[in-house]
Amino acid sequence: MKILIVNTSERTGGAAVAANRLLKALRKQGVEAAFLVRDRSSRAAEVYAVDRGSWLEKQKNRWRFLWERLIIFCCNKGKRKNLFQVSIANTGTDISRHPLVQEADVIHLHWINQGFLSLDDIQALIDTGKPVVWTLHDLWPATAICHYPGTCEKFELECYHCPKLVDRPLWDLARAVFRQKQSLALAKVAFVGCSRWITEQAQRSALLRQAAFHSIPNPIDRDVFQPIDRAQARESFALPVHKCLILFAAAKLSDDRKGANYLLEACRILKETTTLPIEVVLMGSGSDELINAFSFPVNELGYISEDRKKVMAYAGANLFVSPSLEDNLPNTIMEAMACGTPCVGFDTGGIPEMIDHQANGYVARYKDPKDLAAGILWVLENREAKTLSSACLEKVERSYSEAVVAGRYMNLYEALLKKKL
């Protein structure tokens, strides 16, 4: 069985991380899996770039990305508002005749936006007749142009006048793209939600009413993400040894969807209600916009891409906080739990599927900074810290280990191939 995993980037972004981990998990189970990307960043033998190193093809890829953004920018009357929260897939690379696609038994799409695959390119892959699996890392396949619709429910019937864009844009991109997506044979695609939440959301879409859905989480490598001595971890970053450290991490910490403002308010509440020696640790870009707003001293780690350093950051913290307002199955929570670090997050998206309330962490009421603060305090004051940590590890092993997730995907691939026959 040959599986081809397809994603825009090899390493950048949560979907790339998840796709990479699935690739490794499948290969450990003896599956012949390859990874086809636009943006290759390693020399791994199982990873292939569509441009094959050609300078001309690299420039074409760059212009495809810019062309899509330019159309959105112009439609948005020259405003940068939510420029990267929507995608229109108007341009891309036809990979249907690529040797890896021709050789594959199953084509497994992940995140294919920002000029990698166009809607026509997606249809071309479906037209190969090979089983196509598409893992939902956000809701773009279920909407017209947005990756997360928030409170908008237009995608249930027909998208138009997208609220992510300015009022009265030059033309209705949402309606145009929605109608183009309606012409795709998406009913032939097997969609996989990383969380039950995103699966349920996608099933509401008028575009995907006839499609088949499955819920399979992302895997994590327990040989990499595992508990280590807290003092050793803190020493590696010169973090204070005897403080209560709250870790907040995101690719872009200031992204509104990541909910930093709610963490800021929770910290203000904690400052007034506890004498615990709390400090905040920030891992990610965009910390300059937040550092002076916290009520507690802040330690900046910057953006970290190396897994071993991430492990040190998670293991060095007393808890990890994810105040995200809309998220699928955050890799950060899974990584923290695999390191034995309890997590606190809002009751939204896939977060309550990961955190078992007051068993391995705390699930706070949505957009309630007071309850978020209560959750942080509950973890910091918990006398059974080792029990919390053990519960985190047990949950990860039971639900997200490589063998478990790879096995579920292998069963899906085999079922699809039998159906084809």
C-alpha positions as CSV (number, residue, x, y, z in Angstrom):
1,M,0.0,0.0,0.0
2,K,1.5,3.3,-1.2
3,I,0.3,6.5,0.5
4,L,1.1,10.0,-0.8
5,I,0.7,12.8,1.8
6,V,0.2,16.2,0.3
7,N,0.7,19.5,2.1
8,T,1.8,23.1,1.2
9,S,4.7,23.1,3.5
10,E,7.0,20.5,4.9
11,R,7.4,22.0,8.4
12,T,5.7,25.5,8.7
13,G,2.4,25.5,10.4
14,G,0.4,23.1,12.5
15,A,-0.9,21.1,9.6
16,A,2.7,20.5,8.3
17,V,3.7,19.3,11.8
18,A,0.7,16.9,11.9
19,A,1.3,15.7,8.4
20,N,5.0,15.1,9.1
21,R,4.1,13.1,12.2
22,L,1.6,11.0,10.4
23,L,4.2,10.3,7.7
24,K,6.7,9.0,10.3
25,A,4.0,7.1,12.2
26,L,2.9,5.3,9.0
27,R,6.4,4.4,8.0
28,K,7.1,3.0,11.4
29,Q,4.2,0.6,10.8
30,G,5.8,-0.5,7.5
31,V,3.6,1.6,5.2
32,E,5.3,2.9,2.1
33,A,4.5,6.6,2.6
34,A,5.9,9.7,0.8
35,F,5.4,13.4,1.4
36,L,4.8,15.8,-1.5
37,V,5.1,19.6,-0.7
38,R,5.6,22.9,-2.4
39,D,7.9,24.2,0.3
40,R,10.6,21.6,1.2
41,S,12.9,22.5,4.0
42,S,14.8,19.3,4.7
43,R,16.7,16.7,2.7
44,A,14.7,13.7,4.0
45,A,14.5,11.0,1.3
46,E,10.8,10.5,1.7
47,V,10.0,14.3,1.2
48,Y,9.6,15.6,-2.4
49,A,9.1,19.2,-3.7
50,V,6.8,19.8,-6.7
51,D,9.4,22.1,-8.2
52,R,12.2,19.5,-8.1
53,G,14.7,22.2,-7.4
54,S,14.0,24.2,-10.6
55,W,14.6,27.9,-10.2
56,L,11.9,28.7,-12.7
57,E,9.3,26.5,-10.9
58,K,10.2,28.1,-7.6
59,Q,9.5,31.5,-9.1
60,K,6.2,30.3,-10.5
61,N,5.2,29.0,-7.0
62,R,6.1,32.4,-5.5
63,W,3.9,34.2,-8.1
64,R,1.0,31.8,-7.6
65,F,1.1,32.7,-3.9
66,L,1.3,36.4,-4.6
67,W,-1.4,36.3,-7.3
68,E,-4.0,34.8,-4.9
69,R,-3.1,37.3,-2.2
70,L,-3.3,40.2,-4.8
71,I,-6.8,39.3,-5.8
72,I,-8.0,39.1,-2.2
73,F,-6.2,42.4,-1.5
74,C,-7.9,44.2,-4.4
75,C,-11.3,42.7,-3.7
76,N,-10.8,44.0,-0.2
77,K,-10.4,47.5,-1.5
78,G,-6.7,47.6,-0.7
79,K,-7.2,46.6,2.9
80,R,-5.1,44.0,4.6
81,K,-8.0,43.0,6.9
82,N,-7.9,39.2,7.4
83,L,-5.7,38.8,4.3
84,F,-4.4,35.4,5.5
85,Q,-7.7,34.2,7.1
86,V,-9.2,33.5,3.7
87,S,-8.0,31.6,0.6
88,I,-9.6,31.4,-2.9
89,A,-7.5,28.6,-4.5
90,N,-7.7,30.4,-7.9
91,T,-4.2,29.2,-8.9
92,G,-1.9,26.3,-8.2
93,T,0.0,23.3,-9.5
94,D,-1.6,20.4,-11.3
95,I,0.1,17.4,-9.6
96,S,-2.3,14.8,-11.0
97,R,0.4,13.6,-13.5
98,H,3.2,13.7,-11.0
99,P,5.0,10.3,-10.7
100,L,4.3,10.1,-7.0
101,V,0.6,10.6,-7.6
102,Q,0.6,8.1,-10.4
103,E,2.3,5.5,-8.2
104,A,0.2,6.1,-5.1
105,D,-2.7,3.9,-4.0
106,V,-4.2,6.6,-1.8
107,I,-3.8,10.4,-2.1
108,H,-4.0,12.0,1.3
109,L,-4.5,15.8,1.3
110,H,-3.8,18.0,4.3
111,W,-3.5,21.8,4.1
112,I,-3.1,22.8,0.4
113,N,-3.7,26.6,0.4
114,Q,-1.8,29.7,-0.5
115,G,-1.2,28.9,-4.1
116,F,-0.3,25.2,-3.9
117,L,-3.4,23.6,-5.3
118,S,-6.2,25.3,-7.0
119,L,-9.8,24.1,-7.1
120,D,-9.2,22.7,-10.6
121,D,-6.1,20.9,-9.3
122,I,-8.1,19.3,-6.5
123,Q,-10.7,18.1,-9.0
124,A,-7.9,16.7,-11.2
125,L,-6.8,14.5,-8.2
126,I,-10.3,13.3,-7.7
127,D,-10.5,12.5,-11.4
128,T,-7.5,10.1,-11.1
129,G,-10.0,7.6,-9.6
130,K,-7.7,6.9,-6.7
131,P,-9.1,7.2,-3.2
132,V,-8.6,10.7,-1.9
133,V,-8.5,11.4,1.9
134,W,-8.6,15.0,3.1
135,T,-7.7,15.7,6.7
136,L,-9.4,18.9,8.0
137,H,-6.9,21.1,9.8
138,D,-9.4,23.9,9.5
139,L,-12.8,24.5,7.9
140,W,-11.7,25.9,4.5
141,P,-12.9,22.8,2.6
142,A,-16.4,23.3,4.1
143,T,-16.7,27.1,3.5
144,A,-16.2,29.3,0.5
145,I,-13.0,31.2,1.5
146,C,-12.5,31.4,5.2
147,H,-10.5,29.0,7.3
148,Y,-12.5,29.5,10.5
149,P,-16.0,31.0,10.1
150,G,-16.4,32.0,13.8
151,T,-20.1,32.7,14.4
152,C,-20.9,33.0,10.7
153,E,-23.3,30.1,9.6
154,K,-23.7,31.0,5.9
155,F,-21.7,28.0,4.8
156,E,-24.6,25.8,5.9
157,L,-26.6,27.1,2.9
158,E,-24.4,29.3,0.7
159,C,-21.5,31.7,1.4
160,Y,-21.8,35.3,0.3
161,H,-20.6,38.7,1.5
162,C,-17.9,37.0,3.7
163,P,-17.7,38.9,7.1
164,K,-13.9,38.3,7.0
165,L,-13.6,40.9,4.3
166,V,-14.5,44.6,4.3
167,D,-18.1,45.6,3.9
168,R,-19.2,45.8,0.3
169,P,-16.0,44.4,-1.4
170,L,-15.4,45.1,-5.1
171,W,-17.0,41.8,-5.9
172,D,-18.4,38.9,-3.9
173,L,-15.5,36.5,-3.8
174,A,-17.3,34.2,-1.3
175,R,-20.3,33.6,-3.5
176,A,-18.1,33.0,-6.6
177,V,-15.8,30.5,-4.9
178,F,-18.6,28.8,-3.1
179,R,-20.4,28.1,-6.4
180,Q,-17.1,26.9,-7.9
181,K,-16.6,24.5,-5.0
182,Q,-20.1,23.2,-5.6
183,S,-19.0,21.9,-9.0
184,L,-16.2,19.8,-7.4
185,A,-16.9,16.1,-6.8
186,L,-16.3,16.4,-3.0
187,A,-18.7,13.6,-2.3
188,K,-16.0,11.2,-3.6
189,V,-13.5,12.5,-0.9
190,A,-13.2,10.8,2.5
191,F,-12.9,13.7,5.0
192,V,-11.1,13.2,8.3
193,G,-11.6,15.5,11.2
194,C,-8.8,15.7,13.7
195,S,-11.4,16.4,16.4
196,R,-15.1,15.5,16.7
197,W,-15.8,19.2,16.8
198,I,-14.4,20.0,13.4
199,T,-16.1,16.9,12.0
200,E,-19.4,18.1,13.3
201,Q,-18.8,21.6,11.9
202,A,-17.9,20.4,8.5
203,Q,-20.9,18.1,8.3
204,R,-23.1,21.2,8.5
205,S,-21.7,22.5,5.2
206,A,-23.9,22.6,2.1
207,L,-20.8,21.7,0.2
208,L,-20.1,18.5,2.0
209,R,-23.6,17.1,2.7
210,Q,-22.9,14.0,0.5
211,A,-19.3,13.4,1.7
212,A,-18.1,10.7,4.1
213,F,-16.6,11.7,7.4
214,H,-14.2,10.1,9.9
215,S,-12.7,11.3,13.1
216,I,-9.0,10.5,13.6
217,P,-6.7,12.6,15.8
218,N,-3.2,13.7,14.9
219,P,-0.3,11.5,16.2
220,I,2.6,12.4,18.4
221,D,6.0,10.8,18.8
222,R,6.3,9.7,22.4
223,D,10.0,9.0,21.9
224,V,10.5,12.8,21.3
225,F,7.8,14.4,23.4
226,Q,8.2,13.0,26.9
227,P,8.7,14.2,30.5
228,I,12.2,15.4,31.5
229,D,13.5,16.9,34.8
230,R,11.9,20.3,35.3
231,A,15.0,21.9,36.8
232,Q,17.1,20.7,33.9
233,A,14.5,22.1,31.4
234,R,14.5,25.4,33.1
235,E,18.2,25.6,33.2
236,S,18.4,25.1,29.5
237,F,16.5,28.4,29.0
238,A,17.9,30.2,32.1
239,L,14.4,30.3,33.5
240,P,13.8,30.9,37.3
241,V,14.0,27.7,39.2
242,H,11.5,28.4,42.1
243,K,8.8,30.3,40.2
244,C,5.4,29.1,39.0
245,L,5.7,29.2,35.3
246,I,2.7,29.6,33.0
247,L,3.6,28.8,29.3
248,F,1.7,30.3,26.4
249,A,2.7,29.3,22.9
250,A,1.5,29.9,19.4
251,A,3.1,30.5,16.0
252,K,1.9,34.1,16.3
253,L,1.1,34.9,19.9
254,S,-0.7,38.1,19.0
255,D,-3.2,36.4,16.7
256,D,-6.7,37.3,17.9
257,R,-7.9,33.7,17.5
258,K,-5.3,32.6,20.1
259,G,-7.0,34.6,22.8
260,A,-4.0,36.4,24.4
261,N,-6.2,39.1,25.7
262,Y,-8.1,36.6,27.8
263,L,-4.8,35.3,29.3
264,L,-3.8,38.9,30.0
265,E,-7.1,39.5,31.9
266,A,-6.7,36.2,33.7
267,C,-3.2,37.2,34.9
268,R,-4.6,40.5,36.1
269,I,-7.1,38.6,38.2
270,L,-4.5,36.2,39.5
271,K,-2.3,39.2,40.5
272,E,-5.0,40.4,42.7
273,T,-6.1,37.1,44.2
274,T,-2.9,35.0,44.9
275,T,0.6,35.5,46.3
276,L,2.1,32.6,44.3
277,P,5.4,33.6,42.6
278,I,4.0,33.4,39.1
279,E,5.9,34.3,35.9
280,V,4.8,33.9,32.3
281,V,6.8,32.1,29.5
282,L,6.0,33.1,25.9
283,M,7.0,30.7,23.0
284,G,6.3,32.0,19.5
285,S,6.6,35.2,17.4
286,G,4.7,38.4,18.1
287,S,5.6,38.6,21.8
288,D,6.7,42.2,21.5
289,E,3.0,43.2,21.3
290,L,2.2,41.5,24.6
291,I,5.2,41.5,26.9
292,N,4.5,44.8,28.6
293,A,0.8,44.0,29.1
294,F,1.2,41.1,31.5
295,S,0.8,41.6,35.2
296,F,3.6,39.2,35.9
297,P,7.3,39.1,34.8
298,V,7.6,37.6,31.3
299,N,10.3,35.3,29.9
300,E,10.5,35.3,26.1
301,L,11.7,32.1,24.3
302,G,10.9,33.4,20.8
303,Y,9.8,31.1,18.0
304,I,11.1,27.5,18.4
305,S,11.0,25.0,15.6
306,E,13.3,22.3,17.0
307,D,11.3,19.6,18.8
308,R,13.9,19.0,21.5
309,K,13.8,22.7,22.5
310,K,10.0,22.6,22.5
311,V,10.2,19.7,25.0
312,M,12.4,21.7,27.3
313,A,9.9,24.6,27.2
314,Y,6.9,22.4,27.9
315,A,8.7,20.4,30.6
316,G,10.0,23.5,32.3
317,A,6.5,24.9,32.8
318,N,4.1,24.2,35.7
319,L,1.2,24.3,33.2
320,F,0.4,25.2,29.6
321,V,-2.4,27.7,28.9
322,S,-4.4,27.7,25.6
323,P,-6.9,30.5,25.6
324,S,-7.7,29.9,22.0
325,L,-11.1,31.1,20.8
326,E,-11.5,28.7,17.9
327,D,-9.2,25.7,17.3
328,N,-9.3,22.2,16.0
329,L,-6.9,19.8,17.9
330,P,-4.0,22.1,19.0
331,N,-0.6,20.4,18.6
332,T,0.6,22.6,21.5
333,I,-1.8,21.0,24.0
334,M,-0.9,17.5,22.8
335,E,2.8,18.3,23.0
336,A,2.5,19.7,26.5
337,M,0.5,16.7,27.7
338,A,3.0,14.3,26.2
339,C,5.7,16.1,28.3
340,G,3.5,15.5,31.4
341,T,2.5,19.2,31.7
342,P,-1.2,19.9,32.6
343,C,-3.1,22.2,30.4
344,V,-5.8,24.9,30.8
345,G,-8.0,26.0,27.9
346,F,-11.5,27.2,27.0
347,D,-14.4,24.9,26.3
348,T,-14.3,25.4,22.5
349,G,-13.3,23.4,19.4
350,G,-11.4,20.2,20.1
351,I,-9.9,21.4,23.4
352,P,-12.4,19.7,25.7
353,E,-11.7,16.5,23.8
354,M,-8.1,16.7,24.8
355,I,-8.3,18.1,28.3
356,D,-10.3,16.0,30.7
357,H,-11.7,18.6,33.2
358,Q,-10.0,18.4,36.6
359,A,-8.5,15.0,35.7
360,N,-5.5,16.0,33.6
361,G,-6.1,19.8,33.4
362,Y,-8.9,22.3,33.5
363,V,-11.5,23.3,30.9
364,A,-12.7,26.9,31.5
365,R,-15.9,28.4,30.4
366,Y,-15.7,30.0,27.0
367,K,-14.3,33.5,26.9
368,D,-14.4,33.7,30.7
369,P,-11.1,35.1,32.0
370,K,-12.2,34.7,35.6
371,D,-12.7,30.9,35.1
372,L,-9.5,30.8,33.1
373,A,-7.7,32.3,36.1
374,A,-9.5,29.8,38.4
375,G,-8.2,26.9,36.2
376,I,-4.7,28.2,36.3
377,L,-4.9,28.5,40.1
378,W,-6.5,25.0,40.4
379,V,-3.5,23.5,38.6
380,L,-0.8,25.5,40.5
381,E,-2.3,24.7,43.9
382,N,-3.1,21.1,43.1
383,R,-1.3,18.9,45.7
384,E,-1.5,15.9,43.3
385,A,0.8,17.4,40.6
386,K,2.3,13.9,39.9
387,T,-1.2,12.5,39.5
388,L,-2.1,15.2,37.0
389,S,1.0,14.6,35.0
390,S,0.4,10.8,34.9
391,A,-3.1,11.4,33.7
392,C,-1.8,13.6,30.9
393,L,0.6,10.8,29.8
394,E,-2.0,8.2,30.0
395,K,-4.4,10.2,27.8
396,V,-1.7,10.8,25.1
397,E,-0.7,7.1,25.1
398,R,-4.3,6.0,24.8
399,S,-5.5,8.5,22.2
400,Y,-2.6,10.0,20.3
401,S,0.3,7.6,20.2
402,E,1.8,6.9,16.7
403,A,0.7,3.2,16.7
404,V,-2.9,4.0,17.6
405,V,-3.3,6.8,15.0
406,A,-1.4,5.1,12.2
407,G,-3.5,2.0,12.8
408,R,-6.8,3.9,12.4
409,Y,-5.6,5.6,9.2
410,M,-4.4,2.2,7.8
411,N,-7.8,0.8,8.4
412,L,-9.4,3.7,6.6
413,Y,-7.0,3.4,3.6
414,E,-7.7,-0.4,3.4
415,A,-11.5,0.2,3.5
416,L,-11.3,2.8,0.7
417,L,-9.2,0.5,-1.5
418,K,-11.6,-2.4,-1.0
419,K,-14.5,-0.2,-1.8
420,K,-12.7,0.9,-5.0
421,L,-12.3,-2.7,-6.0
